Amino acid sequence: MDRLRVGILVFPEVEVLDFCGPFEVFSVTRLDEDRRRIDPSPYEVHVIAEQHGVIVATGGLKVVADYTFDDCPPLDLLVVPGGWGTRTGMLNYRLIAWLKERARQVTTLTSVCTGSLLLGKAGLLDGKRATTHWRVLEEMRSLSPAVNLIDDQHVVEDGDVVTSAGIEAGSDMALRVVARHHGDPVARATPRYMEYPFSEDNRRRV
């Protein structure tokens, strides 16, 4: 089985569920539920940070990345989470440059919550439909006026770019990606295993 390589970005003050939700979805996905304990996920999931060392996420959770910007292998899919750290991240030239470079290489680019602020800063959402956390919709309209910001959908897909609303929405975003790659039955079996509700309604929940 050719596994797709997923890179999940982390940075200081990243929102925990923003990156852990997609990590869980991609890591527990199986193509055959009867072989769940035998076969691996069709996704090879890695956590990426700017540099080596401990990353302190929102709430104090400590994370150690698998790779840095310098040694990160080629990726098929990139997940950009949000959190308070996105404000500093938008001023981080190296981070924005890395996002631009990786966006040209991956087949699917995604964001969760205010991760879309980073993609917007990099110009990767210009002319595209996208969304973000409800509390920063107006801020994003001001910062990235070239983005067609959608304020009534939980997950927004525009070609190979998939963005989602805040925090918990990242799991639903990841399930949409699983459905793209492996079909609806696999995408539904994954949250059933997680005991997580499969979202039938894409309307924003707040």
ZASE-471379 format. One record per atom (N, C-alpha, C): atom name; residue in one letter; x, y, z. Coordinates in pm, whole numbers. Example, Ala and Ser with C-alpha at 12.3 -4.5 7.8 and 13.67 -1.06 7.14 Angstrom:
<vobas>
VOBA   atomo   residuo       px       py       pz
VOBA       N         A     1319     -569      780
VOBA      CA         A     1230     -450      780
VOBA       C         A     1320     -330      780
VOBA       N         S     1285     -225      708
VOBA      CA         S     1367     -106      714
VOBA       C         S     1290        3      787
</vobas>
This chain:
<vobas>
VOBA   atomo   residuo       px       py       pz
VOBA       N         M       83     -119        0
VOBA      CA         M        0        0        0
VOBA       C         M       87      125        0
VOBA       N         D       61      215      -92
VOBA      CA         D      130      343      -95
VOBA       C         D       64      437        4
VOBA       N         R      135      468      111
VOBA      CA         R       79      554      215
VOBA       C         R      105      701      181
VOBA       N         L        7      784      209
VOBA      CA         L       23      928      189
VOBA       C         L       89      989      312
VOBA       N         R      186     1075      287
VOBA      CA         R      260     1135      398
VOBA       C         R      194     1268      436
VOBA       N         V      150     1276      562
VOBA      CA         V       84     1394      615
VOBA       C         V      179     1468      708
VOBA       N         G      194     1597      687
VOBA      CA         G      271     1681      777
VOBA       C         G      178     1774      853
VOBA       N         I      186     1773      985
VOBA      CA         I      105     1862     1068
VOBA       C         I      197     1962     1136
VOBA       N         L      179     2088     1102
VOBA      CA         L      263     2194     1157
VOBA       C         L      228     2219     1304
VOBA       N         V      330     2241     1386
VOBA      CA         V      308     2289     1523
VOBA       C         V      401     2407     1548
VOBA       N         F      363     2491     1644
VOBA      CA         F      439     2611     1677
VOBA       C         F      400     2653     1818
VOBA       N         P      475     2740     1883
VOBA      CA         P      438     2781     2018
VOBA       C         P      296     2838     2023
VOBA       N         E      220     2795     2123
VOBA      CA         E       81     2835     2144
VOBA       C         E      -12     2789     2032
VOBA       N         V       21     2676     1972
VOBA      CA         V      -72     2613     1879
VOBA       C         V     -188     2555     1959
VOBA       N         E     -308     2562     1904
VOBA      CA         E     -427     2507     1972
VOBA       C         E     -420     2354     1966
VOBA       N         V     -435     2290     2083
VOBA      CA         V     -411     2146     2092
VOBA       C         V     -503     2065     2000
VOBA       N         L     -633     2084     2009
VOBA      CA         L     -725     2003     1929
VOBA       C         L     -713     2034     1780
VOBA       N         D     -665     2154     1747
VOBA      CA         D     -645     2188     1605
VOBA       C         D     -552     2089     1536
VOBA       N         F     -447     2047     1607
VOBA      CA         F     -354     1953     1543
VOBA       C         F     -376     1810     1588
VOBA       N         C     -423     1791     1712
VOBA      CA         C     -445     1654     1760
VOBA       C         C     -567     1589     1696
VOBA       N         G     -671     1669     1665
VOBA      CA         G     -789     1613     1598
VOBA       C         G     -756     1551     1464
VOBA       N         P     -694     1629     1372
VOBA      CA         P     -653     1569     1245
VOBA       C         P     -552     1456     1261
VOBA       N         F     -460     1470     1358
VOBA      CA         F     -364     1362     1381
VOBA       C         F     -436     1233     1414
VOBA       N         E     -536     1241     1502
VOBA      CA         E     -611     1121     1540
VOBA       C         E     -684     1062     1420
VOBA       N         V     -753     1147     1345
VOBA      CA         V     -829     1097     1229
VOBA       C         V     -737     1025     1131
VOBA       N         F     -631     1091     1090
VOBA      CA         F     -543     1030      990
VOBA       C         F     -471      905     1042
VOBA       N         S     -435      905     1170
VOBA      CA         S     -360      791     1223
VOBA       C         S     -448      670     1249
VOBA       N         V     -579      688     1276
VOBA      CA         V     -664      572     1304
VOBA       C         V     -744      526     1182
VOBA       N         T     -735      597     1071
VOBA      CA         T     -805      553      949
VOBA       C         T     -754      417      904
VOBA       N         R     -847      330      866
VOBA      CA         R     -812      199      809
VOBA       C         R     -898      174      686
VOBA       N         L     -840      108      590
VOBA      CA         L     -915       75      469
VOBA       C         L    -1001      -48      488
VOBA       N         D     -965     -134      585
VOBA      CA         D    -1040     -256      613
VOBA       C         D    -1057     -267      764
VOBA       N         E    -1177     -240      814
VOBA      CA         E    -1200     -242      958
VOBA       C         E    -1174     -380     1019
VOBA       N         D    -1192     -487      942
VOBA      CA         D    -1168     -621      994
VOBA       C         D    -1020     -647     1019
VOBA       N         R     -934     -564      960
VOBA      CA         R     -789     -580      977
VOBA       C         R     -729     -461     1053
VOBA       N         R     -812     -396     1134
VOBA      CA         R     -769     -274     1203
VOBA       C         R     -643     -294     1287
VOBA       N         R     -632     -406     1354
VOBA      CA         R     -515     -429     1440
VOBA       C         R     -396     -485     1365
VOBA       N         I     -414     -510     1235
VOBA      CA         I     -307     -571     1155
VOBA       C         I     -247     -471     1057
VOBA       N         D     -335     -405      981
VOBA      CA         D     -289     -314      877
VOBA       C         D     -265     -174      932
VOBA       N         P     -169     -101      876
VOBA      CA         P     -147       37      920
VOBA       C         P     -246      132      853
VOBA       N         S     -247      253      900
VOBA      CA         S     -325      357      835
VOBA       C         S     -270      383      694
VOBA       N         P     -355      423      600
VOBA      CA         P     -305      462      468
VOBA       C         P     -232      596      472
VOBA       N         Y     -226      656      591
VOBA      CA         Y     -155      783      609
VOBA       C         Y      -35      764      702
VOBA       N         E       74      822      664
VOBA      CA         E      194      828      747
VOBA       C         E      200      970      803
VOBA       N         V      174      985      932
VOBA      CA         V      152     1118      990
VOBA       C         V      275     1164     1068
VOBA       N         H      319     1287     1039
VOBA      CA         H      436     1344     1107
VOBA       C         H      404     1484     1156
VOBA       N         V      466     1521     1267
VOBA      CA         V      453     1655     1324
VOBA       C         V      578     1735     1286
VOBA       N         I      556     1857     1237
VOBA      CA         I      665     1939     1184
VOBA       C         I      672     2070     1263
VOBA       N         A      793     2110     1301
VOBA      CA         A      814     2239     1368
VOBA       C         A      929     2314     1300
VOBA       N         E      941     2441     1332
VOBA      CA         E     1047     2520     1270
VOBA       C         E     1185     2468     1308
VOBA       N         Q     1200     2425     1432
VOBA      CA         Q     1330     2378     1477
VOBA       C         Q     1312     2270     1584
VOBA       N         H     1422     2205     1616
VOBA      CA         H     1419     2100     1718
VOBA       C         H     1389     2159     1856
VOBA       N         G     1338     2075     1945
VOBA      CA         G     1309     2117     2081
VOBA       C         G     1163     2099     2115
VOBA       N         V     1129     2134     2236
VOBA      CA         V      994     2119     2287
VOBA       C         V      909     2238     2246
VOBA       N         I      791     2210     2191
VOBA      CA         I      693     2313     2157
VOBA       C         I      587     2313     2268
VOBA       N         V      558     2429     2324
VOBA      CA         V      456     2439     2427
VOBA       C         V      328     2491     2362
VOBA       N         A      227     2405     2358
VOBA      CA         A       99     2438     2295
VOBA       C         A       11     2514     2393
VOBA       N         T     -104     2561     2344
VOBA      CA         T     -202     2626     2430
VOBA       C         T     -240     2531     2544
VOBA       N         G     -244     2584     2666
VOBA      CA         G     -277     2502     2782
VOBA       C         G     -157     2436     2846
VOBA       N         G      -39     2450     2783
VOBA      CA         G       83     2397     2842
VOBA       C         G      126     2259     2794
VOBA       N         L       49     2197     2702
VOBA      CA         L       90     2067     2649
VOBA       C         L      224     2080     2576
VOBA       N         K      315     1989     2604
VOBA      CA         K      448     1992     2543
VOBA       C         K      456     1889     2430
VOBA       N         V      506     1932     2317
VOBA      CA         V      510     1850     2196
VOBA       C         V      651     1851     2140
VOBA       N         V      696     1736     2093
VOBA      CA         V      825     1727     2024
VOBA       C         V      798     1682     1881
VOBA       N         A      841     1760     1786
VOBA      CA         A      813     1731     1645
VOBA       C         A      902     1619     1592
VOBA       N         D      854     1556     1486
VOBA      CA         D      932     1452     1418
VOBA       C         D     1039     1512     1328
VOBA       N         Y     1005     1624     1265
VOBA      CA         Y     1095     1689     1169
VOBA       C         Y     1092     1839     1188
VOBA       N         T     1194     1904     1134
VOBA      CA         T     1198     2050     1130
VOBA       C         T     1183     2095      984
VOBA       N         F     1177     2227      965
VOBA      CA         F     1170     2281      831
VOBA       C         F     1288     2234      746
VOBA       N         D     1403     2214      810
VOBA      CA         D     1525     2181      737
VOBA       C         D     1531     2035      693
VOBA       N         D     1474     1944      771
VOBA      CA         D     1487     1802      737
VOBA       C         D     1354     1734      705
VOBA       N         C     1248     1812      689
VOBA      CA         C     1117     1756      658
VOBA       C         C     1118     1687      523
VOBA       N         P     1071     1562      515
VOBA      CA         P     1068     1492      387
VOBA       C         P      956     1546      298
VOBA       N         P      948     1504      174
VOBA      CA         P      836     1544       87
VOBA       C         P      702     1504      150
VOBA       N         L      603     1590      136
VOBA      CA         L      470     1566      193
VOBA       C         L      366     1558       82
VOBA       N         D      262     1479      107
VOBA      CA         D      146     1476       19
VOBA       C         D       38     1571       66
VOBA       N         L       29     1589      198
VOBA      CA         L      -77     1669      259
VOBA       C         L      -18     1749      374
VOBA       N         L      -55     1876      381
VOBA      CA         L       -7     1962      490
VOBA       C         L     -127     2016      568
VOBA       N         V     -120     2004      701
VOBA      CA         V     -223     2057      791
VOBA       C         V     -163     2175      868
VOBA       N         V     -227     2290      858
VOBA      CA         V     -182     2411      929
VOBA       C         V     -286     2445     1036
VOBA       N         P     -258     2417     1162
VOBA      CA         P     -353     2445     1269
VOBA       C         P     -348     2591     1311
VOBA       N         G     -439     2627     1403
VOBA      CA         G     -443     2763     1453
VOBA       C         G     -403     2771     1599
VOBA       N         G     -446     2877     1663
VOBA      CA         G     -409     2903     1801
VOBA       C         G     -353     3044     1813
VOBA       N         W     -330     3088     1937
VOBA      CA         W     -276     3222     1959
VOBA       C         W     -142     3242     1891
VOBA       N         G      -69     3133     1871
VOBA      CA         G       62     3143     1808
VOBA       C         G       59     3188     1663
VOBA       N         T      -59     3188     1602
VOBA      CA         T      -65     3233     1462
VOBA       C         T      -33     3382     1451
VOBA       N         R      -60     3459     1557
VOBA      CA         R      -29     3602     1551
VOBA       C         R      120     3626     1538
VOBA       N         T      198     3552     1615
VOBA      CA         T      343     3560     1601
VOBA       C         T      387     3497     1470
VOBA       N         G      320     3388     1433
VOBA      CA         G      354     3318     1310
VOBA       C         G      341     3403     1186
VOBA       N         M      241     3491     1183
VOBA      CA         M      223     3577     1066
VOBA       C         M      340     3673     1047
VOBA       N         L      416     3696     1154
VOBA      CA         L      533     3785     1147
VOBA       C         L      663     3708     1127
VOBA       N         N      651     3575     1120
VOBA      CA         N      769     3488     1107
VOBA       C         N      796     3464      959
VOBA       N         Y      892     3537      904
VOBA      CA         Y      921     3528      761
VOBA       C         Y      958     3386      720
VOBA       N         R     1034     3318      804
VOBA      CA         R     1078     3182      768
VOBA       C         R      960     3086      761
VOBA       N         L      868     3098      854
VOBA      CA         L      749     3014      853
VOBA       C         L      665     3039      729
VOBA       N         I      640     3165      697
VOBA      CA         I      558     3198      580
VOBA       C         I      626     3151      452
VOBA       N         A      756     3166      443
VOBA      CA         A      830     3120      325
VOBA       C         A      822     2968      312
VOBA       N         W      831     2897      426
VOBA      CA         W      822     2751      424
VOBA       C         W      684     2706      378
VOBA       N         L      579     2775      424
VOBA      CA         L      444     2741      381
VOBA       C         L      429     2760      230
VOBA       N         K      481     2868      178
VOBA      CA         K      473     2892       34
VOBA       C         K      542     2781      -44
VOBA       N         E      659     2742        3
VOBA      CA         E      735     2637      -65
VOBA       C         E      662     2503      -60
VOBA       N         R      612     2466       58
VOBA      CA         R      547     2336       72
VOBA       C         R      413     2332        0
VOBA       N         A      345     2445       -6
VOBA      CA         A      216     2449      -75
VOBA       C         A      230     2415     -222
VOBA       N         R      345     2445     -280
VOBA      CA         R      368     2413     -422
VOBA       C         R      392     2264     -442
VOBA       N         Q      424     2192     -335
VOBA      CA         Q      465     2053     -346
VOBA       C         Q      355     1955     -309
VOBA       N         V      268     1993     -215
VOBA      CA         V      167     1899     -167
VOBA       C         V       49     1891     -263
VOBA       N         T      -24     1781     -255
VOBA      CA         T     -145     1766     -337
VOBA       C         T     -268     1819     -266
VOBA       N         T     -262     1829     -131
VOBA      CA         T     -374     1883      -55
VOBA       C         T     -319     1973       55
VOBA       N         L     -370     2095       60
VOBA      CA         L     -330     2193      161
VOBA       C         L     -451     2221      249
VOBA       N         T     -435     2211      381
VOBA      CA         T     -548     2229      471
VOBA       C         T     -513     2322      586
VOBA       N         S     -617     2379      646
VOBA      CA         S     -597     2456      769
VOBA       C         S     -714     2432      863
VOBA       N         V     -688     2455      990
VOBA      CA         V     -788     2445     1095
VOBA       C         V     -790     2579     1169
VOBA       N         C     -912     2631     1194
VOBA      CA         C     -926     2748     1279
VOBA       C         C     -844     2865     1222
VOBA       N         T     -766     2932     1307
VOBA      CA         T     -689     3047     1263
VOBA       C         T     -563     3010     1185
VOBA       N         G     -545     2882     1159
VOBA      CA         G     -438     2844     1066
VOBA       C         G     -458     2909      930
VOBA       N         S     -584     2942      897
VOBA      CA         S     -611     3010      770
VOBA       C         S     -549     3149      767
VOBA       N         L     -526     3210      883
VOBA      CA         L     -456     3339      885
VOBA       C         L     -315     3324      831
VOBA       N         L     -249     3214      865
VOBA      CA         L     -114     3189      814
VOBA       C         L     -116     3164      663
VOBA       N         L     -213     3085      618
VOBA      CA         L     -223     3061      474
VOBA       C         L     -258     3190      401
VOBA       N         G     -344     3272      462
VOBA      CA         G     -378     3399      401
VOBA       C         G     -258     3492      392
VOBA       N         K     -179     3498      499
VOBA      CA         K      -58     3580      500
VOBA       C         K       38     3538      391
VOBA       N         A       44     3408      364
VOBA      CA         A      133     3355      260
VOBA       C         A       75     3373      119
VOBA       N         G      -48     3425      110
VOBA      CA         G     -112     3444      -20
VOBA       C         G     -166     3318      -81
VOBA       N         L     -178     3213       -1
VOBA      CA         L     -216     3083      -53
VOBA       C         L     -368     3065      -64
VOBA       N         L     -442     3163      -13
VOBA      CA         L     -588     3156      -22
VOBA       C         L     -645     3264     -115
VOBA       N         D     -560     3343     -177
VOBA      CA         D     -608     3450     -264
VOBA       C         D     -695     3395     -376
VOBA       N         G     -812     3450     -391
VOBA      CA         G     -904     3407     -495
VOBA       C         G     -977     3278     -465
VOBA       N         K     -958     3225     -344
VOBA      CA         K    -1020     3098     -308
VOBA       C         K    -1126     3118     -200
VOBA       N         R    -1218     3023     -193
VOBA      CA         R    -1315     3017      -86
VOBA       C         R    -1248     2954       36
VOBA       N         A    -1270     3013      153
VOBA      CA         A    -1205     2962      274
VOBA       C         A    -1286     3006      395
VOBA       N         T    -1251     2947      511
VOBA      CA         T    -1314     2988      635
VOBA       C         T    -1213     2984      748
VOBA       N         T    -1258     3022      868
VOBA      CA         T    -1173     3026      986
VOBA       C         T    -1262     3027     1110
VOBA       N         H    -1204     3044     1227
VOBA      CA         H    -1281     3053     1351
VOBA       C         H    -1375     3173     1344
VOBA       N         W    -1495     3156     1396
VOBA      CA         W    -1595     3263     1385
VOBA       C         W    -1550     3394     1450
VOBA       N         R    -1463     3386     1549
VOBA      CA         R    -1423     3508     1620
VOBA       C         R    -1324     3593     1541
VOBA       N         V    -1264     3536     1437
VOBA      CA         V    -1165     3614     1360
VOBA       C         V    -1208     3633     1214
VOBA       N         L    -1335     3610     1184
VOBA      CA         L    -1381     3629     1047
VOBA       C         L    -1356     3772      998
VOBA       N         E    -1392     3870     1079
VOBA      CA         E    -1373     4009     1037
VOBA       C         E    -1225     4045     1029
VOBA       N         E    -1146     3993     1122
VOBA      CA         E    -1001     4018     1118
VOBA       C         E     -942     3962      990
VOBA       N         M     -984     3844      953
VOBA      CA         M     -929     3784      832
VOBA       C         M     -974     3860      707
VOBA       N         R    -1097     3909      707
VOBA      CA         R    -1144     3990      594
VOBA       C         R    -1054     4112      576
VOBA       N         S    -1012     4170      687
VOBA      CA         S     -925     4287      681
VOBA       C         S     -783     4252      638
VOBA       N         L     -731     4141      692
VOBA      CA         L     -593     4102      664
VOBA       C         L     -575     4042      525
VOBA       N         S     -677     3969      477
VOBA      CA         S     -666     3898      349
VOBA       C         S     -789     3926      263
VOBA       N         P     -800     4049      211
VOBA      CA         P     -921     4086      136
VOBA       C         P     -940     4009        6
VOBA       N         A     -833     3944      -43
VOBA      CA         A     -845     3868     -168
VOBA       C         A     -906     3731     -148
VOBA       N         V     -933     3694      -23
VOBA      CA         V     -993     3563        7
VOBA       C         V    -1145     3576        5
VOBA       N         N    -1212     3480      -56
VOBA      CA         N    -1358     3473      -55
VOBA       C         N    -1400     3400       72
VOBA       N         L    -1417     3476      179
VOBA      CA         L    -1438     3417      311
VOBA       C         L    -1583     3372      327
VOBA       N         I    -1601     3246      363
VOBA      CA         I    -1732     3184      380
VOBA       C         I    -1760     3176      530
VOBA       N         D    -1870     3237      574
VOBA      CA         D    -1893     3243      718
VOBA       C         D    -2004     3152      768
VOBA       N         D    -2065     3071      680
VOBA      CA         D    -2176     2986      725
VOBA       C         D    -2150     2837      703
VOBA       N         Q    -2025     2799      675
VOBA      CA         Q    -1992     2658      654
VOBA       C         Q    -1884     2613      751
VOBA       N         H    -1896     2489      794
VOBA      CA         H    -1804     2428      890
VOBA       C         H    -1670     2393      824
VOBA       N         V    -1677     2337      705
VOBA      CA         V    -1559     2303      627
VOBA       C         V    -1580     2357      487
VOBA       N         V    -1477     2421      431
VOBA      CA         V    -1486     2479      297
VOBA       C         V    -1379     2416      208
VOBA       N         E    -1422     2362       95
VOBA      CA         E    -1331     2300        0
VOBA       C         E    -1325     2384     -126
VOBA       N         D    -1205     2413     -171
VOBA      CA         D    -1185     2484     -297
VOBA       C         D    -1067     2419     -368
VOBA       N         G    -1098     2327     -458
VOBA      CA         G     -992     2254     -525
VOBA       C         G     -912     2172     -427
VOBA       N         D     -781     2192     -428
VOBA      CA         D     -693     2116     -339
VOBA       C         D     -669     2185     -205
VOBA       N         V     -746     2288     -176
VOBA      CA         V     -734     2359      -48
VOBA       C         V     -861     2335       34
VOBA       N         V     -843     2290      158
VOBA      CA         V     -956     2261      247
VOBA       C         V     -932     2335      378
VOBA       N         T    -1022     2425      414
VOBA      CA         T    -1011     2500      539
VOBA       C         T    -1131     2468      627
VOBA       N         S    -1115     2489      756
VOBA      CA         S    -1226     2458      847
VOBA       C         S    -1242     2566      951
VOBA       N         A    -1357     2564     1016
VOBA      CA         A    -1387     2654     1126
VOBA       C         A    -1300     2618     1247
VOBA       N         G    -1339     2665     1364
VOBA      CA         G    -1251     2656     1479
VOBA       C         G    -1239     2520     1546
VOBA       N         I    -1119     2491     1588
VOBA      CA         I    -1078     2387     1682
VOBA       C         I    -1134     2248     1647
VOBA       N         E    -1249     2212     1702
VOBA      CA         E    -1307     2078     1680
VOBA       C         E    -1333     2051     1533
VOBA       N         A    -1352     2157     1453
VOBA      CA         A    -1381     2140     1311
VOBA       C         A    -1267     2073     1236
VOBA       N         G    -1147     2072     1293
VOBA      CA         G    -1034     2009     1226
VOBA       C         G    -1054     1860     1204
VOBA       N         S    -1124     1795     1296
VOBA      CA         S    -1151     1652     1279
VOBA       C         S    -1244     1630     1160
VOBA       N         D    -1346     1717     1147
VOBA      CA         D    -1437     1706     1034
VOBA       C         D    -1365     1735      903
VOBA       N         M    -1275     1832      906
VOBA      CA         M    -1194     1861      787
VOBA       C         M    -1114     1738      745
VOBA       N         A    -1049     1675      843
VOBA      CA         A     -968     1557      812
VOBA       C         A    -1053     1445      755
VOBA       N         L    -1175     1428      807
VOBA      CA         L    -1264     1324      755
VOBA       C         L    -1307     1355      612
VOBA       N         R    -1323     1481      578
VOBA      CA         R    -1351     1519      439
VOBA       C         R    -1236     1477      348
VOBA       N         V    -1115     1496      397
VOBA      CA         V     -998     1457      318
VOBA       C         V     -992     1306      302
VOBA       N         V    -1021     1233      409
VOBA      CA         V    -1025     1086      401
VOBA       C         V    -1127     1043      296
VOBA       N         A    -1244     1105      296
VOBA      CA         A    -1347     1072      197
VOBA       C         A    -1298     1098       56
VOBA       N         R    -1224     1206       36
VOBA      CA         R    -1168     1237      -96
VOBA       C         R    -1076     1125     -144
VOBA       N         H     -992     1079      -53
VOBA      CA         H     -890      981      -90
VOBA       C         H     -943      839      -97
VOBA       N         H    -1032      802       -5
VOBA      CA         H    -1067      661       13
VOBA       C         H    -1217      633       12
VOBA       N         G    -1298      735      -12
VOBA      CA         G    -1440      713      -25
VOBA       C         G    -1518      729      105
VOBA       N         D    -1647      742       89
VOBA      CA         D    -1735      769      202
VOBA       C         D    -1741      656      305
VOBA       N         P    -1742      528      265
VOBA      CA         P    -1748      422      367
VOBA       C         P    -1630      425      464
VOBA       N         V    -1510      449      412
VOBA      CA         V    -1393      457      500
VOBA       C         V    -1402      581      589
VOBA       N         A    -1447      693      530
VOBA      CA         A    -1460      817      608
VOBA       C         A    -1563      804      719
VOBA       N         R    -1663      722      700
VOBA      CA         R    -1765      701      804
VOBA       C         R    -1719      599      908
VOBA       N         A    -1645      499      866
VOBA      CA         A    -1597      397      960
VOBA       C         A    -1497      455     1059
VOBA       N         T    -1420      555     1015
VOBA      CA         T    -1317      613     1101
VOBA       C         T    -1377      680     1225
VOBA       N         P    -1473      773     1212
VOBA      CA         P    -1530      833     1333
VOBA       C         P    -1612      734     1416
VOBA       N         R    -1666      631     1352
VOBA      CA         R    -1737      530     1430
VOBA       C         R    -1642      462     1526
VOBA       N         Y    -1521      430     1477
VOBA      CA         Y    -1420      371     1565
VOBA       C         Y    -1382      469     1676
VOBA       N         M    -1373      597     1641
VOBA      CA         M    -1337      700     1738
VOBA       C         M    -1451      734     1834
VOBA       N         E    -1572      684     1804
VOBA      CA         E    -1694      725     1875
VOBA       C         E    -1711      877     1868
VOBA       N         Y    -1694      925     1746
VOBA      CA         Y    -1706     1066     1715
VOBA       C         Y    -1816     1080     1609
VOBA       N         P    -1909     1173     1622
VOBA      CA         P    -2019     1181     1526
VOBA       C         P    -1973     1226     1388
VOBA       N         F    -2015     1155     1286
VOBA      CA         F    -1987     1195     1149
VOBA       C         F    -2080     1310     1113
VOBA       N         S    -2025     1420     1065
VOBA      CA         S    -2105     1538     1038
VOBA       C         S    -2180     1525      906
VOBA       N         E    -2312     1523      914
VOBA      CA         E    -2395     1518      795
VOBA       C         E    -2432     1659      746
VOBA       N         D    -2417     1754      833
VOBA      CA         D    -2458     1893      805
VOBA       C         D    -2336     1983      809
VOBA       N         N    -2306     2050      699
VOBA      CA         N    -2186     2133      692
VOBA       C         N    -2210     2277      734
VOBA       N         R    -2325     2307      790
VOBA      CA         R    -2349     2442      835
VOBA       C         R    -2264     2473      959
VOBA       N         R    -2215     2596      967
VOBA      CA         R    -2140     2637     1085
VOBA       C         R    -2225     2617     1210
VOBA       N         R    -2165     2572     1318
VOBA      CA         R    -2239     2528     1435
VOBA       C         R    -2256     2634     1542
VOBA       N         V    -2207     2755     1518
VOBA      CA         V    -2226     2862     1616
VOBA       C         V    -2292     2981     1548
</vobas>
